[in-house]
Amino acid sequence: MTTRNTSPRSQAKPVVDEATGRVAWYDVGSVADFSEAKFIPTGIPDKDIWVLHTPDDRWYALRNTCPHQGGPICMGEVRGTFLPSEPGEYVFGYEYGLIKCPYHGWEFDLETGQPLFTPGKERVVRYDVHVGPASLHEVKVEEGRVYVSAKGK
């Protein structure tokens, strides 16, 4: 059995927006800190937010709480699904686009936070992730740092 490191790599560093004086972003580490295709805790104070960097270079940040019954959603499997296709044809796609709750198997779209194939209005809380400086006006890759927004969508 493999174990999963669930402790944050280090304490996230707040980045304050000079115009408002409020924390707008958190520096959660370098790109290299997120080299494995799994959710990793960020160390943001008082928020259980985890970050995933996919092999196809997408970034996701989620609060580690399943809206269904509060399970640790980021401990679940990140996967794809079968896509609509012709009768008798089975096309698998959307890899690294879904997360499955380890408690009850509910699946959520990582782009929208919406549940797949489940009734209701529950959704996982997503956070913006940018690779680059903590500029609120322009985002660019620079010095390999990863920033997570302080406010969820």
HELIX and SHEET records of a PDB file:
HELIX    1   1 VAL A   31  PHE A   34  5                                   4    
HELIX    2   2 ILE A   73  MET A   75  5                                   3    
SHEET    1   A 4 LYS A  13  VAL A  16  0                                        
SHEET    2   A 4 VAL A  23  SER A  30 -1                                        
SHEET    3   A 4 ARG A 145  SER A 149 -1                                        
SHEET    4   A 4 VAL A 129  VAL A 131 -1                                        
SHEET    1   B 4 ILE A  40  PRO A  41  0                                        
SHEET    2   B 4 ILE A  49  HIS A  53 -1                                        
SHEET    3   B 4 TRP A  59  ARG A  63 -1                                        
SHEET    4   B 4 ARG A 126  TYR A 127 -1                                        
SHEET    1   C 4 GLU A  77  LEU A  83  0                                        
SHEET    2   C 4 VAL A  91  LYS A 100 -1                                        
SHEET    3   C 4 GLU A 107  ASP A 109 -1                                        
SHEET    4   C 4 PRO A 115  LEU A 116 -1                                        
END                                                                             
